[in-house]
């Protein structure tokens, strides 16, 4: 599994750093890791629903002493404006976590709009099959469910390539096992996920 190897100045704690990385989120992670090289002490981090963008933001600000605005596009514009200025003055990074980049926000304050235009943007993308498989195994393990060998890769090729679909698949299997306690098998997973309407046509392996 592609678990993050944290840089030396990000000391791992118990739970938050249990965060998996692949091509889908590596660019965003590398950008946050090199925050001291940002052209301004602020970045916008975006990603799909349930992609771990808020978790990664919390990890980042705790390790750097910076400041986090989650769902930044919904915050008061004056607050964002002053936080952006303060980040430059204190040289402490500001992380704005949002569903979409600032050009899609409805910003009415001209000074904030100009600052957001100068702010770097890092994006978490839809998960690739490897990340889906790794997250599938991890999320089942978090619930005390052992996945049979090859089940994760088999499921990853058949469900929608999204974090929401992945989490829904885990929830469906958890409920199926709760309703009828037994060992998780490929046949049981196939039946439960097919009944839930989560399967698509299998993607080819590359």
Contact map, one row per residue, 1 for C-alpha under 8 A:
11100000000000000001000000000000000000000000000000000000000000000000000000000000000000000000000000000000000000000000000000000000000001000000000000000000000000000000000000000000000000000000000000000000000000
11110000000000000001110000000000000000000000000000000000000000000000000000000000000000000000000000000000000000000000000000000000001001000000000000000000000000000000000000000000000000000000000000000000000000
11111000000000000111100000000000000000000000000000000000000000000000000000000000000000000000000000000000000000000000000000000000000000000000000000000000000000000000000000000000000000000000000000000000000000
01111100000000001111100000000000000000000000000000000000000000000000000000000000000000000000000000000000000000000000000000000000000000000000000000000000000000000000000000000000000000000000000000000000000000
00111110000000000000000000000000000000000000000000000000000000000000000000000000000000000000000000000000000000000000000000000000000000000000000000000000000000000000000000000000000000000000000000000000000000
00011111111100000000000000000000000000000000000000000000000000000000000000000000000000000000000000000000000000000000000000000000000000000000000000000000000000000000000000000000000000000000000000000000000000
00001111111000000000000000000000100000000000000000000000000000000000000000000000000000000000000000000000000000000000000000000000000000000000000000000000000000000000000000000000000000000000000000000000000000
00000111111000000000000000000000000000000000000000000000000000000000000000000000000000000000000000000000000000000000000000000000000000000000000000000000000000000000000000000000000000000000000000000000000000
00000111111000000000000000000000000000000000000000000000000000100000000000000000000000000000000000000000000000000000000000000000000000000000000000000000000000000000000000000000000000000000000000000000000000
00000111111100000000000000000000000000000000000000000000000000100000000000000000000000000000000000000000000000000000000000000000000000000000000000000000000000000000000000000000000000000000000000000000000000
00000111111110000000000000000000000000000000000000000000000000100000000000000000000000000000000000000000000000000000000000000000000000000000000000000000000000000000000000000000000000000000000000000000000000
00000100011111001000000000000000000000000000000000000000000000000000000000000000000000000000000000000000000000000000000000000000000000000000000000000000000000000000000000000000000000000000000000000000000000
00000000001111111000000000000000000000000000000000000000000000000000000000000000000000000000000000000000000000000000000000000000000000000000000000000000000000000000000000000000000000000000000000000000000000
00000000000111111100000000000000000000000000000000000000000000000000000000000000000000000000000000000000000000000000000000000000000000000000000000000000000000000000000000000000000000000000000000000000000000
00000000000011111100000000000000000000000000000000000000000000000000000000000000000000000000000000000000000000000000000000000000000000000000000000000000000000000000000000000000000000000000000000000000000000
00000000000011111110000000000000000000000000000000000010001000000000000000000000000000000000000000000000000000000000000000000000000000000000000000000000000000000000000000000000000000000000000000000000000000
00010000000111111110000000000000000000000000000000000000001000000000000000000000000000000000000000000000000000000000000000000000000000000000000000000000000000000000000000000000000000000000000000000000000000
00110000000001111111000000000000000000000000000000000000000000000000000000000000000000000000000000000000000000000000000000000000000000000000000000000000000000000000000000000000000000000000000000000000000000
00110000000000011111100000000000000000000000000000000001000000000000000000000000000000000000000000000000000000000000000000000000000000000000000000000000000000000000000000000000000000000000000000000000000000
11110000000000000111110000000000000000000000000000000000000000000000000000000000000000000000000000000000000000000000000000000000001001100000000000000000000000000000000000000000000000000000000000000000000000
01110000000000000011111111000000000000000000000000000000000000000000000000000000000000000000000000000000000000000000000000000000001000000000000000000000000000000000000000000000000000000000000000000000000000
01000000000000000001111111000000000000000000000000000000000000000000000000000000000000000000000000000000000000000000000000000001011000000000000000000000000000000000000000000000000000000000000000000000000000
00000000000000000000111111100000000000000000000000000000000000000000000000000000000000000000000000000000000000000000000000000001000000000000000000000000000000000000000000000000000000000000000000000000000000
00000000000000000000111111100000000000000000000000000000000000000000000000000000000000000000000000000000000000000000000000011111001000000000000000000000000000000000000000000000000000000000000000000000000000
00000000000000000000111111111000000000000000000000000000000000000000000000000000000000000000000000000000000000000000000000111000000000000000000000000000000000000000000000000000000000000000000000000000000000
00000000000000000000111111111100000000000000000000000000000000000000000000000000000000000000000000000000000000000000000000010000000000000000000000000000000000000000000000000000000000000000000000000000000000
00000000000000000000001111111110000000000000000000000000000000000000000000000000000000000000000000000000000000000000000001110000000000000000000000000000000000000000000000000000000000000000000000000000000000
00000000000000000000000011111111000000000000100000000000000000000000000000000000000000000000000000000000000000000000000001110000000000000000000000000000000000000000000000000000000000000000000000000000000000
00000000000000000000000011111111100000000000000000000000000000000000000000000000000000000000000000000000000000000000000000000000000000000000000000000000000000000000000000000000000000000000000000000000000000
00000000000000000000000001111111110000000000000000000000000000000000000000000000000000000000000000000000000000000000000000000000000000000000000000000000000000000000000000000000000000000000000000000000000000
00000000000000000000000000111111111000000000000000000000000000000000000000000000000000000000000000000000000000000000000001000000000000000000000000000000000000000000000000000000000000000000000000000000000000
00000000000000000000000000011111111000000000000000000000000100000000000000000000000000000000000000000000000000000000000000000000000000000000000000000000000000000000000000000000000000000000000000000000000000
00000010000000000000000000001111111000000000000000000000000000000000000000000000000000000000000000000000000000000000000000000000000000000000000000000000000000000000000000000000000000000000000000000000000000
00000000000000000000000000000111111111000000000000000000000000000000000000000000000000000000000000000000000000000000000000000000000000000000000000000000000000000000000000000000000000000000000000000000000000
00000000000000000000000000000011111111001000000000000000000000000000000000000000000000000000100000000000000000000000000000000000000000000000000000000000000000000000000000000000000000000000000000000000000000
00000000000000000000000000000000011111001000000000000000000000000000000000000000000000000000000000000000000000000000000000000000000000000000000000000000000000000000000000000000000000000000000000000000000000
00000000000000000000000000000000011111100000000000000000000000000000000000000000000000000000000000000000000000000000000000000000000000000000000000000000000000000000000000000000000000000000000000000000000000
00000000000000000000000000000000011111111100000000000000000000000000000000000000000000000000000000000000000000000000000100000000000000000000000000000000000000000000000000000000000000000000000000000000000000
00000000000000000000000000000000000011111000000000000000000000000000000000000000000000000000000000000000000000000000000100000000000000000000000000000000000000000000000000000000000000000000000000000000000000
00000000000000000000000000000000000001111110000000000000000000000000000000000000000000010000000000000000000000000000011100000000000000000000000000000000000000000000000000000000000000000000000000000000000000
00000000000000000000000000000000001101111110000000000000000000000000000000000000000100110011110000000000000000000000000000000000000000000000000000000000000000000000000000000000000000000000000000000000000000
00000000000000000000000000000000000001011111000000000000000000000000000000000000000100100000111100000000000000000000001100000000000000000000000000000000000000000000000000000000000000000000000000000000000000
00000000000000000000000000000000000000011111100000000000000000000000000000000000000000000000111100000000000000000000001111000000000000000000000000000000000000000000000000000000000000000000000000000000000000
00000000000000000000000000000000000000000111110000000000000000000000000000000000000000000000001111001100000000000000001111000000000000000000000000000000000000000000000000000000000000000000000000000000000000
00000000000000000000000000010000000000000011111000001000100000000000000000000000000000000000001111001000000000000000000011110000000000000000000000000000000000000000000000000000000000000000000000000000000000
00000000000000000000000000000000000000000001111100001000000000000000000000000000000000000000000011111000000000000000000011110000000000000000000000000000000000000000000000000000000000000000000000000000000000
00000000000000000000000000000000000000000000111110111000000000000000000000000000000000000000000001110000000000000000000000111100000000000000000000000000000000000000000000000000000000000000000000000000000000
00000000000000000000000000000000000000000000011111100000000000000000000000000000000000000000000000100000000000000000000000011100000000000000000000000000000000000010000000000000000000000000000000000000000000
00000000000000000000000000000000000000000000001111100000000000000000000000000000000000000000000000100000000000000000000000000000000000000000000000000000000000000011000000000000000000000000000000000000000000
00000000000000000000000000000000000000000000000111111000000000000000000000000000000000000000000000000000000000000000000000000000000000000000000000000000000000000011000000000000000000000000000000000000000000
00000000000000000000000000000000000000000000001111111000000000000000000000000000000000000000000000000000000000000000000000010100000000000000000000000000000000000010000000000000000000000000000000000000000000
00000000000000000000000000000000000000000000001001111111000000000000000000000000000000000000000000000000000000000000000000000000000000000000000000000000000000000000000000000000000000000000000000000000000000
00000000000000000000000000000000000000000000111001111111100000000000000000000000000000000000000010000000000000000000000000010000000000000000000000000000000000000000000000000000000000000000000000000000000000
00000000000000000000000000000000000000000000000000011111110000000000010000000000000000000000000010000000000000000000000000000000000000000000000000000000000000000000000000000000000000000000000000000000000000
00000000000000010000000000000000000000000000000000011111111000000000000000000000000000000000000000000000000000000000000000000000000000000000000000000000000000000000000000000000000000000000000000000000000000
00000000000000000010000000000000000000000000000000011111111100000000000000000000000000000000000000000000000000000000000000000000000000000000000000000000000000000000000000000000000000000000000000000000000000
00000000000000000000000000000000000000000000100000001111111110000001010000000000000000000000001010000000000000000000000000000000000000000000000000000000000000000000000000000000000000000000000000000000000000
00000000000000000000000000000000000000000000000000000111111111000001000000000000000000000000000000000000000000000000000000000000000000000000000000000000000000000000000000000000000000000000000000000000000000
00000000000000011000000000000000000000000000000000000011111111100000000000000000000000000000000000000000000000000000000000000000000000000000000000000000000000000000000000000000000000000000000000000000000000
00000000000000000000000000000001000000000000000000000001111111110100000000000000000000000000000000000000000000000000000000000000000000000000000000000000000000000000000000000000000000000000000000000000000000
00000000000000000000000000000000000000000000000000000000111111111111000000000000000000000000101000000000000000000000000000000000000000000000000000000000000000000000000000000000000000000000000000000000000000
00000000000000000000000000000000000000000000000000000000011111111100000000000000000000000000000000000000000000000000000000000000000000000000000000000000000000000000000000000000000000000000000000000000000000
00000000111000000000000000000000000000000000000000000000001111111100000000000000000000000000000000000000000000000000000000000000000000000000000000000000000000000000000000000000000000000000000000000000000000
00000000000000000000000000000000000000000000000000000000000111111100000000000000000000000001100000000000000000000000000000000000000000000000000000000000000000000000000000000000000000000000000000000000000000
00000000000000000000000000000000000000000000000000000000000011111110000000000000000000000001100000000000000000000000000000000000000000000000000000000000000000000000000000000000000000000000000000000000000000
00000000000000000000000000000000000000000000000000000000000111111111000000000000000000100001111000000000000000000000000000000000000000000000000000000000000000000000000000000000000000000000000000000000000000
00000000000000000000000000000000000000000000000000000000000010001111100000000000000000000001111000000000000000000000000000000000000000000000000000000000000000000000000000000000000000000000000000000000000000
00000000000000000000000000000000000000000000000000000000110010000111110000000000000000000000011110000000000000000000000000000000000000000000000000000000000000000000000000000000000000000000000000000000000000
00000000000000000000000000000000000000000000000000000000000000000011111100100000000000000000011110000000000000000000000000000000000000000000000000000000000000000000000000000000000000000000000000000000000000
00000000000000000000000000000000000000000000000000000100100000000001111100000000000000000000000111000000000000000000000000000000000000000000000000000000000000000000000000000000000000000000000000000000000000
00000000000000000000000000000000000000000000000000000000000000000000111111100000000000000000000111100000000000000000000000000000000000000000000000000000000000000000000000000000000000000000000000000000000000
00000000000000000000000000000000000000000000000000000000000000000000111111100001000000000000000111000000000000000000000000000000000000000000000000000000000000000000000000000000000000000000000000000000000000
00000000000000000000000000000000000000000000000000000000000000000000001111100000000000000000000001000100110000000000000000000000000000000000000000000000000000000000000000000000000000000000000000000000000000
00000000000000000000000000000000000000000000000000000000000000000000001111110000000000000000000000000000000000000000000000000000000000000000000000000000000000000000000000000000000000000000000000000000000000
00000000000000000000000000000000000000000000000000000000000000000000101111111011000000000000000000000000000000000000000000000000000000000000000000000000000000000000000000000000000000000000000000000000000000
00000000000000000000000000000000000000000000000000000000000000000000000001111111000000000000000000000000000000000000000000000000000000000000000000000000000000000000000000000000000000000000000000000000000000
00000000000000000000000000000000000000000000000000000000000000000000000000111111100000000000000000000000001010010000000000000000000000000000000000000000000000000000000000000000000000000000000000000000000000
00000000000000000000000000000000000000000000000000000000000000000000000000011111110000000000000000000000000010010000000000000000000000000000000000000000000000000000000000000000000000000000000000000000000000
00000000000000000000000000000000000000000000000000000000000000000000000000111111111000000000000000000000000000000000000000000000000000000000000000000000000000000000000000000000000000000000000000000000000000
00000000000000000000000000000000000000000000000000000000000000000000000100111111111100000000000000000000000000010000000000000000000000000000000000000000000000000000000000000000000000000000000000000000000000
00000000000000000000000000000000000000000000000000000000000000000000000000001111111110000000000000000000000000110010000000000000000000000000000000000000000000000000000000000000000000000000000000000000000000
00000000000000000000000000000000000000000000000000000000000000000000000000000111111111000000000000000000000000000000000000000000000000000000000000000000000000000000000000000000000000000000000000000000000000
00000000000000000000000000000000000000000000000000000000000000000000000000000011111111100000010000000000000000000000000000000000000000000000000000000000000000000000000000000000000000000000000000000000000000
00000000000000000000000000000000000000001100000000000000000000000000000000000001111111110000010000000000000000000010000000000000000000000000000000000000000000000000000000000000000000000000000000000000000000
00000000000000000000000000000000000000000000000000000000000000000000000000000000111111111000000000000000000000000000000000000000000000000000000000000000000000000000000000000000000000000000000000000000000000
00000000000000000000000000000000000000000000000000000000000000000000000000000000011111111100000000000000000000000000000000000000000000000000000000000000000000000000000000000000000000000000000000000000000000
00000000000000000000000000000000000000001100000000000000000000000100000000000000001111111111110000000000000000000000000000000000000000000000000000000000000000000000000000000000000000000000000000000000000000
00000000000000000000000000000000000000011000000000000000000000000000000000000000000111111111100000000000000000000000000000000000000000000000000000000000000000000000000000000000000000000000000000000000000000
00000000000000000000000000000000000000000000000000000000000000000000000000000000000011111110000000000000000000000000000000000000000000000000000000000000000000000000000000000000000000000000000000000000000000
00000000000000000000000000000000000000000000000000000000000000000000000000000000000001111111000000000000000000000000000000000000000000000000000000000000000000000000000000000000000000000000000000000000000000
00000000000000000000000000000000000000001000000000000000000000000000000000000000000000111111100000000000000000000000000000000000000000000000000000000000000000000000000000000000000000000000000000000000000000
00000000000000000000000000000000000000001000000000000000000000011110000000000000000000110111110000000000000000000000000000000000000000000000000000000000000000000000000000000000000000000000000000000000000000
00000000000000000000000000000000001000001110000000000000000010011110000000000000000000110011111000000000000000000000000000000000000000000000000000000000000000000000000000000000000000000000000000000000000000
00000000000000000000000000000000000000001110000000000000000000000111100000000000001100100001111100000000000000000000000000000000000000000000000000000000000000000000000000000000000000000000000000000000000000
00000000000000000000000000000000000000000111100000000000100010000111100000000000000000000000111110000000000000000000000000000000000000000000000000000000000000000000000000000000000000000000000000000000000000
00000000000000000000000000000000000000000111100000000000000000000001111100000000000000000000011111000000000000000000000000000000000000000000000000000000000000000000000000000000000000000000000000000000000000
00000000000000000000000000000000000000000001110000001100100000000001111100000000000000000000001111100000000000000000000000000000000000000000000000000000000000000000000000000000000000000000000000000000000000
00000000000000000000000000000000000000000001111000000000000000000000011110000000000000000000000111111000000000000000000000000000000000000000000000000000000000000000000000000000000000000000000000000000000000
00000000000000000000000000000000000000000000011110000000000000000000001000000000000000000000000011111000000000000000000000000000000000000000000000000000000000000000000000000000000000000000000000000000000000
00000000000000000000000000000000000000000000011000000000000000000000000000000000000000000000000001111101100000000000000000000000000000000000000000000000000000000000000000000000000000000000000000000000000000
00000000000000000000000000000000000000000001110000000000000000000000000000000000000000000000000001111111100000000000000010000000000000000000000000000000000000000000000000000000000000000000000000000000000000
00000000000000000000000000000000000000000001000000000000000000000000000010000000000000000000000000011111100000000001100000000000000000000000000000000000000000000000000000000000000000000000000000000000000000
00000000000000000000000000000000000000000000000000000000000000000000000000000000000000000000000000001111110000000000100000000000000000000000000000000000000000000000000000000000000000000000000000000000000000
00000000000000000000000000000000000000000000000000000000000000000000000000000000000000000000000000011111110000000000000000000000000000000000000000000000000000000000000000000000000000000000000000000000000000
00000000000000000000000000000000000000000000000000000000000000000000000010000000000000000000000000011111111000000000000000000000000000000000000000000000000000000000000000000000000000000000000000000000000000
00000000000000000000000000000000000000000000000000000000000000000000000010000000000000000000000000000011111100000000000000000000000000000000000000000000000000000000000000000000000000000000000000000000000000
00000000000000000000000000000000000000000000000000000000000000000000000000001000000000000000000000000000111111011000000000000000000000000000000000000000000000000000000000000000000000000000000000000000000000
00000000000000000000000000000000000000000000000000000000000000000000000000000000000000000000000000000000011111001000000000000000000000000000000000000000000000000000000000000000000000000000000000000000000000
00000000000000000000000000000000000000000000000000000000000000000000000000001100000000000000000000000000001111111000000000000000000000000000000000000000000000000000000000000000000000000000000000000000000000
00000000000000000000000000000000000000000000000000000000000000000000000000000000000000000000000000000000001111111100000000000000000000000000000000000000000000000000000000000000000000000000000000000000000000
00000000000000000000000000000000000000000000000000000000000000000000000000000000100000000000000000000000000011111110000000000000000000000000000000000000000000000000000000000000000000000000000000000000000000
00000000000000000000000000000000000000000000000000000000000000000000000000001101100000000000000000000000001011111111000000000000000000000000000000000000000000000000000000000000000000000000000000000000000000
00000000000000000000000000000000000000000000000000000000000000000000000000000000000000000000000000000000001111111111100000000000000000000000000000000000000000000000000000000000000000000000000000000000000000
00000000000000000000000000000000000000000000000000000000000000000000000000000000000000000000000000000000000001111111110000000000000000000000000000000000000000000000000000000000000000000000000000000000000000
00000000000000000000000000000000000000000000000000000000000000000000000000000000100100000000000000000000000000111111111000000000000000000000000000000000000000000000000000000000000000000000000000000000000000
00000000000000000000000000000000000000000000000000000000000000000000000000000000000000000000000000000100000000011111111000000000000000000000000000000000000000000000000000000000000000000000000000000000000000
00000000000000000000000000000000000000000000000000000000000000000000000000000000000000000000000000000110000000001111111000000000000000000000000000000000000000000000000000000000000000000000000000000000000000
00000000000000000000000000000000000000010000000000000000000000000000000000000000000000000000000000000000000000000111111100000000000000000000000000000000000000000000000000000000000000000000000000000000000000
00000000000000000000000000000000000000010111000000000000000000000000000000000000000000000000000000000000000000000011111110000000000000000000000000000000000000000000000000000000000000000000000000000000000000
00000000000000000000000000000000000001110111000000000000000000000000000000000000000000000000000000000000000000000000011111000000000000000000000000000000000000000000000000000000000000000000000000000000000000
00000000000000000000000000000000000000000011110000000000000000000000000000000000000000000000000000001000000000000000001111100000000000000000000000000000000000000000000000000000000000000000000000000000000000
00000000000000000000000000110010000000000011110000000000000000000000000000000000000000000000000000000000000000000000000111110000000000000000000000000000000000000000000000000000000000000000000000000000000000
00000000000000000000000010110000000000000000111000000000000000000000000000000000000000000000000000000000000000000000000011111000000000000000000000000000000000000000000000000000000000000000000000000000000000
00000000000000000000000111110000000000000000111100101000000000000000000000000000000000000000000000000000000000000000000001111100000000000000000000000000000000000000000000000000000000000000000000000000000000
00000000000000000000000110000000000000000000001100000000000000000000000000000000000000000000000000000000000000000000000000111110000000000000000000000000000000000000000000000000000000000000000000000000000000
00000000000000000000000100000000000000000000001100100000000000000000000000000000000000000000000000000000000000000000000000011111000000000000000000000000000000001110000000000000000000000000000000000000000000
00000000000000000000000100000000000000000000000000000000000000000000000000000000000000000000000000000000000000000000000000001111111100000000000000000000000000001110000000000000000000000000000000000000000000
00000000000000000000011100000000000000000000000000000000000000000000000000000000000000000000000000000000000000000000000000000111111100000000000000000000000000001000000000000000000000000000000000000000000000
00000000000000000000000000000000000000000000000000000000000000000000000000000000000000000000000000000000000000000000000000000011111110000000000000000000100110001000000000000000000000000000000000000000000000
00000000000000000000010000000000000000000000000000000000000000000000000000000000000000000000000000000000000000000000000000000011111111000000000000000000100100000000000000000000000000000000000000000000000000
01000000000000000001110100000000000000000000000000000000000000000000000000000000000000000000000000000000000000000000000000000011111111100000000000000000000000000000000000000000000000000000000000000000000000
00000000000000000000000000000000000000000000000000000000000000000000000000000000000000000000000000000000000000000000000000000011111111110000000000000001000100001010010000000000000000000000000000000000000000
00000000000000000000000000000000000000000000000000000000000000000000000000000000000000000000000000000000000000000000000000000000111111111000000000000001101100000000000000000000000000000000000000000000000000
11000000000000000001000000000000000000000000000000000000000000000000000000000000000000000000000000000000000000000000000000000000011111111100000000000001000000000000000000000000000000000000000000000000000000
00000000000000000001000000000000000000000000000000000000000000000000000000000000000000000000000000000000000000000000000000000000001111111110000000000000000000000000010000000000000000000000000000000000000000
00000000000000000000000000000000000000000000000000000000000000000000000000000000000000000000000000000000000000000000000000000000000111111111000000000001000000000000011001000000000000000000000000000000000000
00000000000000000000000000000000000000000000000000000000000000000000000000000000000000000000000000000000000000000000000000000000000011111111100001100001000000000000000000000000000000000000000000000000000000
00000000000000000000000000000000000000000000000000000000000000000000000000000000000000000000000000000000000000000000000000000000000001111111110000000000000000000000000000000000000000000000000000000000000000
00000000000000000000000000000000000000000000000000000000000000000000000000000000000000000000000000000000000000000000000000000000000000111111111000000000000000000000001001000000000000000000000000000000000000
00000000000000000000000000000000000000000000000000000000000000000000000000000000000000000000000000000000000000000000000000000000000000011111111111100000000000000000000001000100000000000000000000000000000000
00000000000000000000000000000000000000000000000000000000000000000000000000000000000000000000000000000000000000000000000000000000000000001111111111100000000000000000000000000000000000000000000000000000000000
00000000000000000000000000000000000000000000000000000000000000000000000000000000000000000000000000000000000000000000000000000000000000000111111110000000000000000000000000000000000000000000000000000000000000
00000000000000000000000000000000000000000000000000000000000000000000000000000000000000000000000000000000000000000000000000000000000000000011111110000000000000000000000000000100000000000000000000000000000000
00000000000000000000000000000000000000000000000000000000000000000000000000000000000000000000000000000000000000000000000000000000000000000001111111000000000000000000000000000000000000000000000000000000000000
00000000000000000000000000000000000000000000000000000000000000000000000000000000000000000000000000000000000000000000000000000000000000000001111111100000000000000000000000000100000000010000000000000000000000
00000000000000000000000000000000000000000000000000000000000000000000000000000000000000000000000000000000000000000000000000000000000000001001100111110000000000000000000000000000000000010000000000000000000000
00000000000000000000000000000000000000000000000000000000000000000000000000000000000000000000000000000000000000000000000000000000000000001001100011111011000000000000000000000000000000011000000000000000000000
00000000000000000000000000000000000000000000000000000000000000000000000000000000000000000000000000000000000000000000000000000000000000000000000001111110000000000000000000000000000000011100000000000000000000
00000000000000000000000000000000000000000000000000000000000000000000000000000000000000000000000000000000000000000000000000000000000000000000000000111111000000000000000000000000000000000000000000000000000000
00000000000000000000000000000000000000000000000000000000000000000000000000000000000000000000000000000000000000000000000000000000000000000000000000011111110000000000000000000000000000000000000000000000000000
00000000000000000000000000000000000000000000000000000000000000000000000000000000000000000000000000000000000000000000000000000000000000000000000000111111111000000000000000000000000000001100000000000000000000
00000000000000000000000000000000000000000000000000000000000000000000000000000000000000000000000000000000000000000000000000000000000111011000000000101111111100000000000000000000000000000000000000000000000000
00000000000000000000000000000000000000000000000000000000000000000000000000000000000000000000000000000000000000000000000000000000110010000000000000000111111110000000000000000000000000000000000000000000000000
00000000000000000000000000000000000000000000000000000000000000000000000000000000000000000000000000000000000000000000000000000000000000000000000000000111111111000000000000000000000000000000000000000000000000
00000000000000000000000000000000000000000000000000000000000000000000000000000000000000000000000000000000000000000000000000000000000010000000000000000011111111100000000000000000000000000000000000000000000000
00000000000000000000000000000000000000000000000000000000000000000000000000000000000000000000000000000000000000000000000000000000110110000000000000000001111111101000000000000000000000000000000000000000000000
00000000000000000000000000000000000000000000000000000000000000000000000000000000000000000000000000000000000000000000000000000000100000000000000000000000111111100000000000000000000000000000000000000000011110
00000000000000000000000000000000000000000000000000000000000000000000000000000000000000000000000000000000000000000000000000000000000000000000000000000000011111110000000000000000000000000000000000000011111000
00000000000000000000000000000000000000000000000000000000000000000000000000000000000000000000000000000000000000000000000000000000000000000000000000000000001111111000110000000000000000000000000000000111010000
00000000000000000000000000000000000000000000000000000000000000000000000000000000000000000000000000000000000000000000000000000000000000000000000000000000000001111100110000000000000000000000000000000111000000
00000000000000000000000000000000000000000000000000000000000000000000000000000000000000000000000000000000000000000000000000000111100100000000000000000000000100111110110000000000000000000000000000000000000000
00000000000000000000000000000000000000000000000000000000000000000000000000000000000000000000000000000000000000000000000000000110000000000000000000000000000000011111110000000000000000000000000000000000000000
00000000000000000000000000000000000000000000000111100000000000000000000000000000000000000000000000000000000000000000000000000110000100000000000000000000000000001111111000000000000000000000000000000000000000
00000000000000000000000000000000000000000000000011000000000000000000000000000000000000000000000000000000000000000000000000000000000000000000000000000000000000000111111100000000000000000000000000000000000000
00000000000000000000000000000000000000000000000000000000000000000000000000000000000000000000000000000000000000000000000000000000000000000000000000000000000000111111111110000000000000000000000000000100000000
00000000000000000000000000000000000000000000000000000000000000000000000000000000000000000000000000000000000000000000000000000000000100110000000000000000000000111111111111000000000000000000000000000000000000
00000000000000000000000000000000000000000000000000000000000000000000000000000000000000000000000000000000000000000000000000000000000000010010000000000000000000000011111111100000000000000000000000000000000000
00000000000000000000000000000000000000000000000000000000000000000000000000000000000000000000000000000000000000000000000000000000000000000000000000000000000000000001111111110000000000000000000000000000000000
00000000000000000000000000000000000000000000000000000000000000000000000000000000000000000000000000000000000000000000000000000000000000000000000000000000000000000000111111111000000000000000000010000100000000
00000000000000000000000000000000000000000000000000000000000000000000000000000000000000000000000000000000000000000000000000000000000000010011000000000000000000000000011111111100000000000000000000000000000000
00000000000000000000000000000000000000000000000000000000000000000000000000000000000000000000000000000000000000000000000000000000000000000000000000000000000000000000001111111110000000000000000000000000000000
00000000000000000000000000000000000000000000000000000000000000000000000000000000000000000000000000000000000000000000000000000000000000000000000000000000000000000000000111111111000000000000000110010000000000
00000000000000000000000000000000000000000000000000000000000000000000000000000000000000000000000000000000000000000000000000000000000000000000000000000000000000000000000011111111100000000000100110000000000000
00000000000000000000000000000000000000000000000000000000000000000000000000000000000000000000000000000000000000000000000000000000000000000001001010000000000000000000000001111111110000000000000000000000000000
00000000000000000000000000000000000000000000000000000000000000000000000000000000000000000000000000000000000000000000000000000000000000000000000000000000000000000000000000111111111000000000000000000000000000
00000000000000000000000000000000000000000000000000000000000000000000000000000000000000000000000000000000000000000000000000000000000000000000000000000000000000000000000000011111111110000000000100000000000000
00000000000000000000000000000000000000000000000000000000000000000000000000000000000000000000000000000000000000000000000000000000000000000000000000000000000000000000000000001111111111110000000000000000000000
00000000000000000000000000000000000000000000000000000000000000000000000000000000000000000000000000000000000000000000000000000000000000000000000000000000000000000000000000000111111110000000000000000000000000
00000000000000000000000000000000000000000000000000000000000000000000000000000000000000000000000000000000000000000000000000000000000000000000000000000000000000000000000000000011111110000000000000000000000000
00000000000000000000000000000000000000000000000000000000000000000000000000000000000000000000000000000000000000000000000000000000000000000000000000000000000000000000000000000001111111000000000000000000000000
00000000000000000000000000000000000000000000000000000000000000000000000000000000000000000000000000000000000000000000000000000000000000000000000000000000000000000000000000000001111111100000000000000000000000
00000000000000000000000000000000000000000000000000000000000000000000000000000000000000000000000000000000000000000000000000000000000000000000000000000000000000000000000000000000100111110000000000000000000000
00000000000000000000000000000000000000000000000000000000000000000000000000000000000000000000000000000000000000000000000000000000000000000000000000000000000000000000000000000000100011111000000000000000000000
00000000000000000000000000000000000000000000000000000000000000000000000000000000000000000000000000000000000000000000000000000000000000000000000011110000000000000000000000000000100001111101100000000000000000
00000000000000000000000000000000000000000000000000000000000000000000000000000000000000000000000000000000000000000000000000000000000000000000000000110010000000000000000000000000000000111111100000000000000000
00000000000000000000000000000000000000000000000000000000000000000000000000000000000000000000000000000000000000000000000000000000000000000000000000010010000000000000000000000000000000011111110000000000000000
00000000000000000000000000000000000000000000000000000000000000000000000000000000000000000000000000000000000000000000000000000000000000000000000000000000000000000000000000000000000000001111111000000000000000
00000000000000000000000000000000000000000000000000000000000000000000000000000000000000000000000000000000000000000000000000000000000000000000000000000000000000000000000000000000000000011111111100000000000000
00000000000000000000000000000000000000000000000000000000000000000000000000000000000000000000000000000000000000000000000000000000000000000000000000000000000000000000000000001000000000011111111110000000000000
00000000000000000000000000000000000000000000000000000000000000000000000000000000000000000000000000000000000000000000000000000000000000000000000000000000000000000000000000000000000000000111111111000000000000
00000000000000000000000000000000000000000000000000000000000000000000000000000000000000000000000000000000000000000000000000000000000000000000000000000000000000000000000000000000000000000011111111100000000000
00000000000000000000000000000000000000000000000000000000000000000000000000000000000000000000000000000000000000000000000000000000000000000000000000000000000000000000000000011001000000000001111111110000000000
00000000000000000000000000000000000000000000000000000000000000000000000000000000000000000000000000000000000000000000000000000000000000000000000000000000000000000000000010011000000000000000111111111110000000
00000000000000000000000000000000000000000000000000000000000000000000000000000000000000000000000000000000000000000000000000000000000000000000000000000000000000000000000000000000000000000000011111111110000000
00000000000000000000000000000000000000000000000000000000000000000000000000000000000000000000000000000000000000000000000000000000000000000000000000000000000000000000000000000000000000000000001111111100000000
00000000000000000000000000000000000000000000000000000000000000000000000000000000000000000000000000000000000000000000000000000000000000000000000000000000000000000000000000010000000000000000000111111100000000
00000000000000000000000000000000000000000000000000000000000000000000000000000000000000000000000000000000000000000000000000000000000000000000000000000000000000000000000000000000000000000000000011111110000000
00000000000000000000000000000000000000000000000000000000000000000000000000000000000000000000000000000000000000000000000000000000000000000000000000000000000000110000100010000000000000000000000011111111000000
00000000000000000000000000000000000000000000000000000000000000000000000000000000000000000000000000000000000000000000000000000000000000000000000000000000000001110000000000000000000000000000000011001111100000
00000000000000000000000000000000000000000000000000000000000000000000000000000000000000000000000000000000000000000000000000000000000000000000000000000000000001110000000000000000000000000000000000000111110000
00000000000000000000000000000000000000000000000000000000000000000000000000000000000000000000000000000000000000000000000000000000000000000000000000000000000001000000000000000000000000000000000000000011111000
00000000000000000000000000000000000000000000000000000000000000000000000000000000000000000000000000000000000000000000000000000000000000000000000000000000000011100000000000000000000000000000000000000001111100
00000000000000000000000000000000000000000000000000000000000000000000000000000000000000000000000000000000000000000000000000000000000000000000000000000000000011000000000000000000000000000000000000000000111110
00000000000000000000000000000000000000000000000000000000000000000000000000000000000000000000000000000000000000000000000000000000000000000000000000000000000010000000000000000000000000000000000000000000011111
00000000000000000000000000000000000000000000000000000000000000000000000000000000000000000000000000000000000000000000000000000000000000000000000000000000000010000000000000000000000000000000000000000000001111
00000000000000000000000000000000000000000000000000000000000000000000000000000000000000000000000000000000000000000000000000000000000000000000000000000000000000000000000000000000000000000000000000000000000111
